[in-house]
């Protein structure tokens, strides 16, 4: 009887861990955009870039968390604010090209109260602006 309690507690701990483990593993997804290069962009270019992942809020839903449309919708306001600040930081520079790229969008699926739900966000999203 004294040996059964530790074994029972161990089994309960393993069962709780299995039930709490996420059902869907996180997978990376590519998201990228590059504006067209300005026609007369000859000369020396200066590139400014930053990782905006910590500034973009994660998004959640029922099924479409992997959608690139949802990722872009979450990114747009942060990217616009960042690009606006870079334009202010470089008043003499002319914006020749801007864009972003990422290979790290995480997502996880869960079942909460019998309903399927998902959450997603950026691990890394590199935004850049080229000035001349």
VMD Tcl script that builds the backbone (N, CA, C; Angstrom):
set m [mol new atoms 396]
animate dup $m
set s [atomselect $m all]
$s set {name element resname resid chain x y z} {
  {N N UNK 1 A 0.818 -1.184 0.000}
  {CA C UNK 1 A 0.000 0.000 0.000}
  {C C UNK 1 A 0.867 1.254 0.000}
  {N N UNK 2 A 1.995 1.229 0.703}
  {CA C UNK 2 A 2.854 2.401 0.786}
  {C C UNK 2 A 3.509 2.699 -0.555}
  {N N UNK 3 A 3.728 1.681 -1.383}
  {CA C UNK 3 A 4.345 1.886 -2.692}
  {C C UNK 3 A 3.342 2.368 -3.734}
  {N N UNK 4 A 2.094 2.109 -3.564}
  {CA C UNK 4 A 1.113 2.469 -4.581}
  {C C UNK 4 A 0.863 3.975 -4.648}
  {N N UNK 5 A 0.986 4.679 -3.535}
  {CA C UNK 5 A 0.735 6.138 -3.553}
  {C C UNK 5 A 1.751 6.896 -4.409}
  {N N UNK 6 A 3.053 6.652 -4.283}
  {CA C UNK 6 A 3.985 7.362 -5.172}
  {C C UNK 6 A 3.776 7.011 -6.645}
  {N N UNK 7 A 3.469 5.752 -6.913}
  {CA C UNK 7 A 3.222 5.344 -8.298}
  {C C UNK 7 A 1.958 6.019 -8.814}
  {N N UNK 8 A 0.922 6.065 -8.011}
  {CA C UNK 8 A -0.319 6.716 -8.401}
  {C C UNK 8 A -0.103 8.212 -8.633}
  {N N UNK 9 A 0.647 8.868 -7.777}
  {CA C UNK 9 A 0.950 10.289 -7.955}
  {C C UNK 9 A 1.765 10.536 -9.218}
  {N N UNK 10 A 2.707 9.647 -9.489}
  {CA C UNK 10 A 3.506 9.762 -10.709}
  {C C UNK 10 A 2.640 9.612 -11.957}
  {N N UNK 11 A 1.752 8.651 -11.960}
  {CA C UNK 11 A 0.836 8.460 -13.086}
  {C C UNK 11 A -0.083 9.666 -13.279}
  {N N UNK 12 A -0.569 10.224 -12.188}
  {CA C UNK 12 A -1.434 11.406 -12.288}
  {C C UNK 12 A -0.658 12.601 -12.836}
  {N N UNK 13 A 0.599 12.763 -12.441}
  {CA C UNK 13 A 1.420 13.856 -12.950}
  {C C UNK 13 A 1.680 13.696 -14.443}
  {N N UNK 14 A 1.969 12.480 -14.882}
  {CA C UNK 14 A 2.197 12.226 -16.307}
  {C C UNK 14 A 0.913 12.472 -17.102}
  {N N UNK 15 A -0.212 12.047 -16.588}
  {CA C UNK 15 A -1.493 12.264 -17.256}
  {C C UNK 15 A -1.813 13.753 -17.357}
  {N N UNK 16 A -1.571 14.503 -16.294}
  {CA C UNK 16 A -1.807 15.951 -16.331}
  {C C UNK 16 A -0.894 16.621 -17.348}
  {N N UNK 17 A 0.343 16.178 -17.440}
  {CA C UNK 17 A 1.277 16.737 -18.418}
  {C C UNK 17 A 0.830 16.431 -19.847}
  {N N UNK 18 A 0.377 15.230 -20.106}
  {CA C UNK 18 A -0.091 14.847 -21.440}
  {C C UNK 18 A -1.329 15.656 -21.818}
  {N N UNK 19 A -2.251 15.845 -20.902}
  {CA C UNK 19 A -3.469 16.604 -21.200}
  {C C UNK 19 A -3.190 18.099 -21.381}
  {N N UNK 20 A -2.191 18.622 -20.712}
  {CA C UNK 20 A -1.880 20.044 -20.809}
  {C C UNK 20 A -1.000 20.370 -22.009}
  {N N UNK 21 A -0.361 19.377 -22.617}
  {CA C UNK 21 A 0.537 19.606 -23.745}
  {C C UNK 21 A -0.252 20.101 -24.950}
  {N N UNK 22 A 0.245 21.108 -25.691}
  {CA C UNK 22 A -0.485 21.599 -26.873}
  {C C UNK 22 A -0.666 20.501 -27.909}
  {N N UNK 23 A -1.816 20.507 -28.553}
  {CA C UNK 23 A -2.139 19.470 -29.527}
  {C C UNK 23 A -1.397 19.657 -30.851}
  {N N UNK 24 A -1.141 20.902 -31.225}
  {CA C UNK 24 A -0.506 21.183 -32.508}
  {C C UNK 24 A 0.827 21.855 -32.230}
  {N N UNK 25 A 1.885 21.354 -32.842}
  {CA C UNK 25 A 3.195 21.945 -32.621}
  {C C UNK 25 A 3.334 23.229 -33.424}
  {N N UNK 26 A 4.179 24.110 -32.969}
  {CA C UNK 26 A 4.408 25.372 -33.658}
  {C C UNK 26 A 5.216 25.121 -34.920}
  {N N UNK 27 A 4.774 25.716 -36.016}
  {CA C UNK 27 A 5.464 25.576 -37.292}
  {C C UNK 27 A 5.761 26.953 -37.845}
  {N N UNK 28 A 6.910 27.101 -38.468}
  {CA C UNK 28 A 7.298 28.380 -39.052}
  {C C UNK 28 A 6.596 28.563 -40.394}
  {N N UNK 29 A 6.297 29.813 -40.702}
  {CA C UNK 29 A 5.646 30.150 -41.962}
  {C C UNK 29 A 6.296 31.414 -42.505}
  {N N UNK 30 A 6.514 31.478 -43.817}
  {CA C UNK 30 A 7.169 32.621 -44.434}
  {C C UNK 30 A 6.152 33.698 -44.774}
  {N N UNK 31 A 6.476 34.931 -44.471}
  {CA C UNK 31 A 5.655 36.084 -44.827}
  {C C UNK 31 A 6.614 37.168 -45.277}
  {N N UNK 32 A 6.431 37.699 -46.480}
  {CA C UNK 32 A 7.371 38.691 -47.002}
  {C C UNK 32 A 6.666 39.675 -47.926}
  {N N UNK 33 A 7.237 40.876 -48.019}
  {CA C UNK 33 A 6.777 41.901 -48.944}
  {C C UNK 33 A 7.952 42.825 -49.224}
  {N N UNK 34 A 8.079 43.267 -50.457}
  {CA C UNK 34 A 9.086 44.257 -50.824}
  {C C UNK 34 A 8.441 45.237 -51.792}
  {N N UNK 35 A 8.547 46.518 -51.499}
  {CA C UNK 35 A 8.011 47.530 -52.406}
  {C C UNK 35 A 8.898 47.586 -53.638}
  {N N UNK 36 A 8.367 48.056 -54.775}
  {CA C UNK 36 A 9.217 48.167 -55.966}
  {C C UNK 36 A 10.317 49.203 -55.752}
  {N N UNK 37 A 11.458 48.949 -56.349}
  {CA C UNK 37 A 12.576 49.882 -56.247}
  {C C UNK 37 A 12.230 51.145 -57.026}
  {N N UNK 38 A 12.544 52.281 -56.446}
  {CA C UNK 38 A 12.305 53.555 -57.126}
  {C C UNK 38 A 13.098 53.571 -58.433}
  {N N UNK 39 A 12.502 54.113 -59.500}
  {CA C UNK 39 A 13.103 54.052 -60.838}
  {C C UNK 39 A 14.482 54.709 -60.886}
  {N N UNK 40 A 14.631 55.868 -60.277}
  {CA C UNK 40 A 15.912 56.571 -60.327}
  {C C UNK 40 A 16.671 56.419 -59.010}
  {N N UNK 41 A 16.770 55.207 -58.518}
  {CA C UNK 41 A 17.416 54.946 -57.234}
  {C C UNK 41 A 18.901 54.677 -57.405}
  {N N UNK 42 A 19.568 55.510 -58.186}
  {CA C UNK 42 A 21.016 55.358 -58.338}
  {C C UNK 42 A 21.702 56.064 -57.177}
  {N N UNK 43 A 22.894 55.625 -56.865}
  {CA C UNK 43 A 23.638 56.260 -55.787}
  {C C UNK 43 A 23.728 55.372 -54.569}
  {N N UNK 44 A 24.235 55.960 -53.512}
  {CA C UNK 44 A 24.474 55.213 -52.284}
  {C C UNK 44 A 23.176 55.036 -51.493}
  {N N UNK 45 A 22.918 53.811 -51.069}
  {CA C UNK 45 A 21.712 53.487 -50.303}
  {C C UNK 45 A 22.084 53.257 -48.844}
  {N N UNK 46 A 21.194 53.659 -47.982}
  {CA C UNK 46 A 21.359 53.400 -46.556}
  {C C UNK 46 A 20.165 52.571 -46.102}
  {N N UNK 47 A 20.431 51.393 -45.564}
  {CA C UNK 47 A 19.361 50.508 -45.108}
  {C C UNK 47 A 19.198 50.622 -43.599}
  {N N UNK 48 A 17.950 50.763 -43.181}
  {CA C UNK 48 A 17.583 50.758 -41.770}
  {C C UNK 48 A 16.650 49.565 -41.588}
  {N N UNK 49 A 16.928 48.743 -40.578}
  {CA C UNK 49 A 16.060 47.587 -40.346}
  {C C UNK 49 A 15.906 47.324 -38.860}
  {N N UNK 50 A 14.826 46.636 -38.521}
  {CA C UNK 50 A 14.538 46.318 -37.121}
  {C C UNK 50 A 13.642 45.085 -37.061}
  {N N UNK 51 A 13.722 44.386 -35.939}
  {CA C UNK 51 A 12.836 43.252 -35.675}
  {C C UNK 51 A 11.620 43.786 -34.915}
  {N N UNK 52 A 10.448 43.694 -35.510}
  {CA C UNK 52 A 9.230 44.252 -34.925}
  {C C UNK 52 A 8.386 43.216 -34.188}
  {N N UNK 53 A 8.879 42.012 -34.024}
  {CA C UNK 53 A 8.072 40.926 -33.453}
  {C C UNK 53 A 7.527 41.252 -32.067}
  {N N UNK 54 A 8.296 41.902 -31.240}
  {CA C UNK 54 A 7.836 42.198 -29.876}
  {C C UNK 54 A 6.771 43.292 -29.848}
  {N N UNK 55 A 6.660 44.060 -30.924}
  {CA C UNK 55 A 5.685 45.145 -30.973}
  {C C UNK 55 A 4.337 44.720 -31.541}
  {N N UNK 56 A 4.295 43.590 -32.232}
  {CA C UNK 56 A 3.058 43.126 -32.869}
  {C C UNK 56 A 2.308 42.231 -31.891}
  {N N UNK 57 A 1.033 42.540 -31.676}
  {CA C UNK 57 A 0.191 41.737 -30.789}
  {C C UNK 57 A -0.086 40.373 -31.429}
  {N N UNK 58 A -0.175 39.345 -30.605}
  {CA C UNK 58 A -0.576 38.041 -31.133}
  {C C UNK 58 A -2.068 38.091 -31.453}
  {N N UNK 59 A -2.517 37.197 -32.326}
  {CA C UNK 59 A -3.922 37.168 -32.707}
  {C C UNK 59 A -4.483 35.806 -32.376}
  {N N UNK 60 A -5.807 35.757 -32.236}
  {CA C UNK 60 A -6.455 34.494 -31.899}
  {C C UNK 60 A -7.763 34.356 -32.647}
  {N N UNK 61 A -8.236 33.154 -32.737}
  {CA C UNK 61 A -9.476 32.891 -33.458}
  {C C UNK 61 A -9.904 31.456 -33.272}
  {N N UNK 62 A -10.755 31.017 -34.193}
  {CA C UNK 62 A -11.249 29.641 -34.120}
  {C C UNK 62 A -10.441 28.704 -35.013}
  {N N UNK 63 A -10.217 29.101 -36.282}
  {CA C UNK 63 A -9.548 28.183 -37.198}
  {C C UNK 63 A -8.488 28.834 -38.071}
  {N N UNK 64 A -8.584 30.102 -38.356}
  {CA C UNK 64 A -7.736 30.703 -39.391}
  {C C UNK 64 A -6.524 31.454 -38.846}
  {N N UNK 65 A -5.916 30.994 -37.791}
  {CA C UNK 65 A -4.745 31.670 -37.227}
  {C C UNK 65 A -3.522 31.554 -38.132}
  {N N UNK 66 A -3.490 30.575 -39.002}
  {CA C UNK 66 A -2.352 30.399 -39.914}
  {C C UNK 66 A -2.462 31.298 -41.140}
  {N N UNK 67 A -3.545 32.001 -41.268}
  {CA C UNK 67 A -3.803 32.809 -42.453}
  {C C UNK 67 A -2.814 33.967 -42.585}
  {N N UNK 68 A -2.159 34.115 -43.749}
  {CA C UNK 68 A -1.283 35.271 -43.972}
  {C C UNK 68 A -2.048 36.594 -43.884}
  {N N UNK 69 A -3.334 36.565 -44.220}
  {CA C UNK 69 A -4.153 37.771 -44.121}
  {C C UNK 69 A -4.241 38.253 -42.673}
  {N N UNK 70 A -4.428 37.353 -41.737}
  {CA C UNK 70 A -4.499 37.722 -40.313}
  {C C UNK 70 A -3.148 38.239 -39.827}
  {N N UNK 71 A -2.064 37.613 -40.296}
  {CA C UNK 71 A -0.728 38.058 -39.895}
  {C C UNK 71 A -0.457 39.465 -40.413}
  {N N UNK 72 A -0.791 39.731 -41.675}
  {CA C UNK 72 A -0.583 41.076 -42.235}
  {C C UNK 72 A -1.446 42.113 -41.536}
  {N N UNK 73 A -2.671 41.753 -41.178}
  {CA C UNK 73 A -3.559 42.683 -40.471}
  {C C UNK 73 A -2.979 43.066 -39.109}
  {N N UNK 74 A -2.349 42.126 -38.424}
  {CA C UNK 74 A -1.726 42.426 -37.134}
  {C C UNK 74 A -0.462 43.264 -37.316}
  {N N UNK 75 A 0.235 43.062 -38.429}
  {CA C UNK 75 A 1.501 43.742 -38.678}
  {C C UNK 75 A 1.337 45.171 -39.189}
  {N N UNK 76 A 0.306 45.434 -39.992}
  {CA C UNK 76 A 0.164 46.722 -40.684}
  {C C UNK 76 A 0.309 47.957 -39.792}
  {N N UNK 77 A -0.420 48.089 -38.681}
  {CA C UNK 77 A -0.290 49.320 -37.883}
  {C C UNK 77 A 1.107 49.507 -37.290}
  {N N UNK 78 A 1.724 48.432 -36.860}
  {CA C UNK 78 A 3.066 48.520 -36.271}
  {C C UNK 78 A 4.085 48.892 -37.346}
  {N N UNK 79 A 3.955 48.286 -38.514}
  {CA C UNK 79 A 4.856 48.582 -39.621}
  {C C UNK 79 A 4.699 50.032 -40.090}
  {N N UNK 80 A 3.467 50.516 -40.189}
  {CA C UNK 80 A 3.233 51.899 -40.612}
  {C C UNK 80 A 3.837 52.883 -39.605}
  {N N UNK 81 A 3.668 52.601 -38.331}
  {CA C UNK 81 A 4.234 53.473 -37.290}
  {C C UNK 81 A 5.766 53.461 -37.360}
  {N N UNK 82 A 6.355 52.279 -37.518}
  {CA C UNK 82 A 7.813 52.168 -37.607}
  {C C UNK 82 A 8.348 52.903 -38.831}
  {N N UNK 83 A 7.703 52.710 -39.987}
  {CA C UNK 83 A 8.148 53.360 -41.216}
  {C C UNK 83 A 7.993 54.878 -41.118}
  {N N UNK 84 A 6.921 55.345 -40.495}
  {CA C UNK 84 A 6.740 56.780 -40.282}
  {C C UNK 84 A 7.842 57.374 -39.425}
  {N N UNK 85 A 8.231 56.684 -38.373}
  {CA C UNK 85 A 9.329 57.161 -37.521}
  {C C UNK 85 A 10.654 57.176 -38.273}
  {N N UNK 86 A 10.875 56.182 -39.137}
  {CA C UNK 86 A 12.122 56.185 -39.917}
  {C C UNK 86 A 12.143 57.345 -40.915}
  {N N UNK 87 A 10.992 57.693 -41.461}
  {CA C UNK 87 A 10.923 58.842 -42.375}
  {C C UNK 87 A 11.253 60.129 -41.627}
  {N N UNK 88 A 10.796 60.244 -40.388}
  {CA C UNK 88 A 11.098 61.427 -39.567}
  {C C UNK 88 A 12.577 61.439 -39.186}
  {N N UNK 89 A 13.147 60.269 -38.904}
  {CA C UNK 89 A 14.564 60.175 -38.541}
  {C C UNK 89 A 15.488 60.538 -39.700}
  {N N UNK 90 A 15.030 60.379 -40.940}
  {CA C UNK 90 A 15.835 60.650 -42.141}
  {C C UNK 90 A 15.145 61.710 -43.012}
  {N N UNK 91 A 15.075 62.947 -42.522}
  {CA C UNK 91 A 14.327 63.965 -43.273}
  {C C UNK 91 A 14.967 64.317 -44.623}
  {N N UNK 92 A 16.282 64.240 -44.747}
  {CA C UNK 92 A 16.948 64.548 -46.008}
  {C C UNK 92 A 16.958 63.340 -46.957}
  {N N UNK 93 A 16.765 62.162 -46.416}
  {CA C UNK 93 A 16.799 60.959 -47.245}
  {C C UNK 93 A 15.490 60.765 -47.984}
  {N N UNK 94 A 15.583 60.114 -49.118}
  {CA C UNK 94 A 14.398 59.810 -49.910}
  {C C UNK 94 A 14.170 58.306 -49.838}
  {N N UNK 95 A 12.967 57.907 -49.476}
  {CA C UNK 95 A 12.657 56.484 -49.342}
  {C C UNK 95 A 12.651 55.848 -50.726}
  {N N UNK 96 A 13.555 54.897 -50.942}
  {CA C UNK 96 A 13.667 54.235 -52.240}
  {C C UNK 96 A 12.926 52.891 -52.246}
  {N N UNK 97 A 12.913 52.218 -51.105}
  {CA C UNK 97 A 12.289 50.897 -51.028}
  {C C UNK 97 A 12.066 50.546 -49.570}
  {N N UNK 98 A 11.028 49.778 -49.295}
  {CA C UNK 98 A 10.773 49.280 -47.950}
  {C C UNK 98 A 10.110 47.911 -48.064}
  {N N UNK 99 A 10.129 47.182 -46.967}
  {CA C UNK 99 A 9.502 45.866 -46.970}
  {C C UNK 99 A 9.693 45.148 -45.653}
  {N N UNK 100 A 9.328 43.887 -45.635}
  {CA C UNK 100 A 9.495 43.061 -44.443}
  {C C UNK 100 A 9.623 41.610 -44.868}
  {N N UNK 101 A 10.210 40.813 -44.007}
  {CA C UNK 101 A 10.294 39.376 -44.226}
  {C C UNK 101 A 10.374 38.661 -42.894}
  {N N UNK 102 A 9.839 37.465 -42.882}
  {CA C UNK 102 A 9.819 36.673 -41.656}
  {C C UNK 102 A 9.801 35.199 -42.015}
  {N N UNK 103 A 10.435 34.418 -41.215}
  {CA C UNK 103 A 10.344 32.975 -41.342}
  {C C UNK 103 A 9.792 32.379 -40.076}
  {N N UNK 104 A 9.368 33.229 -39.170}
  {CA C UNK 104 A 8.967 32.740 -37.860}
  {C C UNK 104 A 7.621 33.295 -37.419}
  {N N UNK 105 A 6.569 32.618 -37.815}
  {CA C UNK 105 A 5.233 32.885 -37.286}
  {C C UNK 105 A 4.843 31.630 -36.516}
  {N N UNK 106 A 4.567 31.766 -35.239}
  {CA C UNK 106 A 4.189 30.605 -34.451}
  {C C UNK 106 A 2.664 30.528 -34.384}
  {N N UNK 107 A 2.158 29.352 -34.218}
  {CA C UNK 107 A 0.729 29.159 -33.977}
  {C C UNK 107 A 0.533 27.895 -33.150}
  {N N UNK 108 A -0.529 27.917 -32.392}
  {CA C UNK 108 A -0.856 26.751 -31.573}
  {C C UNK 108 A -2.371 26.587 -31.543}
  {N N UNK 109 A -2.809 25.367 -31.582}
  {CA C UNK 109 A -4.228 25.047 -31.513}
  {C C UNK 109 A -4.517 24.421 -30.157}
  {N N UNK 110 A -5.647 24.799 -29.592}
  {CA C UNK 110 A -6.045 24.274 -28.292}
  {C C UNK 110 A -7.539 23.987 -28.318}
  {N N UNK 111 A -7.974 23.168 -27.409}
  {CA C UNK 111 A -9.400 22.943 -27.220}
  {C C UNK 111 A -9.730 23.457 -25.830}
  {N N UNK 112 A -10.561 24.503 -25.796}
  {CA C UNK 112 A -10.951 25.144 -24.541}
  {C C UNK 112 A -12.461 25.010 -24.404}
  {N N UNK 113 A -12.917 24.405 -23.334}
  {CA C UNK 113 A -14.342 24.173 -23.082}
  {C C UNK 113 A -15.021 23.476 -24.255}
  {N N UNK 114 A -14.327 22.530 -24.866}
  {CA C UNK 114 A -14.876 21.773 -25.975}
  {C C UNK 114 A -14.873 22.500 -27.300}
  {N N UNK 115 A -14.375 23.725 -27.358}
  {CA C UNK 115 A -14.315 24.514 -28.586}
  {C C UNK 115 A -12.873 24.596 -29.068}
  {N N UNK 116 A -12.677 24.438 -30.387}
  {CA C UNK 116 A -11.337 24.575 -30.948}
  {C C UNK 116 A -10.989 26.060 -31.033}
  {N N UNK 117 A -9.802 26.424 -30.550}
  {CA C UNK 117 A -9.318 27.792 -30.611}
  {C C UNK 117 A -7.850 27.768 -31.009}
  {N N UNK 118 A -7.384 28.900 -31.532}
  {CA C UNK 118 A -5.988 28.972 -31.914}
  {C C UNK 118 A -5.436 30.349 -31.571}
  {N N UNK 119 A -4.129 30.407 -31.432}
  {CA C UNK 119 A -3.400 31.654 -31.209}
  {C C UNK 119 A -2.182 31.633 -32.100}
  {N N UNK 120 A -1.761 32.819 -32.536}
  {CA C UNK 120 A -0.570 32.907 -33.381}
  {C C UNK 120 A 0.095 34.251 -33.164}
  {N N UNK 121 A 1.342 34.344 -33.572}
  {CA C UNK 121 A 2.091 35.590 -33.455}
  {C C UNK 121 A 3.434 35.458 -34.153}
  {N N UNK 122 A 4.174 36.529 -34.114}
  {CA C UNK 122 A 5.480 36.548 -34.768}
  {C C UNK 122 A 6.579 36.236 -33.767}
  {N N UNK 123 A 7.498 35.382 -34.150}
  {CA C UNK 123 A 8.742 35.214 -33.396}
  {C C UNK 123 A 9.764 36.209 -33.911}
  {N N UNK 124 A 9.701 36.448 -35.226}
  {CA C UNK 124 A 10.634 37.375 -35.851}
  {C C UNK 124 A 9.953 37.965 -37.080}
  {N N UNK 125 A 10.047 39.283 -37.223}
  {CA C UNK 125 A 9.566 39.958 -38.432}
  {C C UNK 125 A 10.511 41.135 -38.669}
  {N N UNK 126 A 11.321 41.038 -39.704}
  {CA C UNK 126 A 12.329 42.049 -39.994}
  {C C UNK 126 A 11.742 43.052 -40.990}
  {N N UNK 127 A 11.642 44.315 -40.564}
  {CA C UNK 127 A 11.189 45.389 -41.431}
  {C C UNK 127 A 12.426 46.175 -41.864}
  {N N UNK 128 A 12.420 46.669 -43.103}
  {CA C UNK 128 A 13.564 47.442 -43.581}
  {C C UNK 128 A 13.085 48.596 -44.446}
  {N N UNK 129 A 13.925 49.611 -44.501}
  {CA C UNK 129 A 13.693 50.779 -45.344}
  {C C UNK 129 A 15.026 51.197 -45.946}
  {N N UNK 130 A 15.047 51.390 -47.262}
  {CA C UNK 130 A 16.245 51.843 -47.964}
  {C C UNK 130 A 16.080 53.317 -48.312}
  {N N UNK 131 A 17.027 54.152 -47.868}
  {CA C UNK 131 A 17.022 55.575 -48.158}
  {C C UNK 131 A 18.196 55.893 -49.046}
  {N N UNK 132 A 18.027 56.917 -49.875}
  {CA C UNK 132 A 19.165 57.376 -50.671}
  {C C UNK 132 A 19.351 58.861 -50.458}
}
mol reanalyze $m
mol bondsrecalc $m
mol representation Tube
mol addrep $m
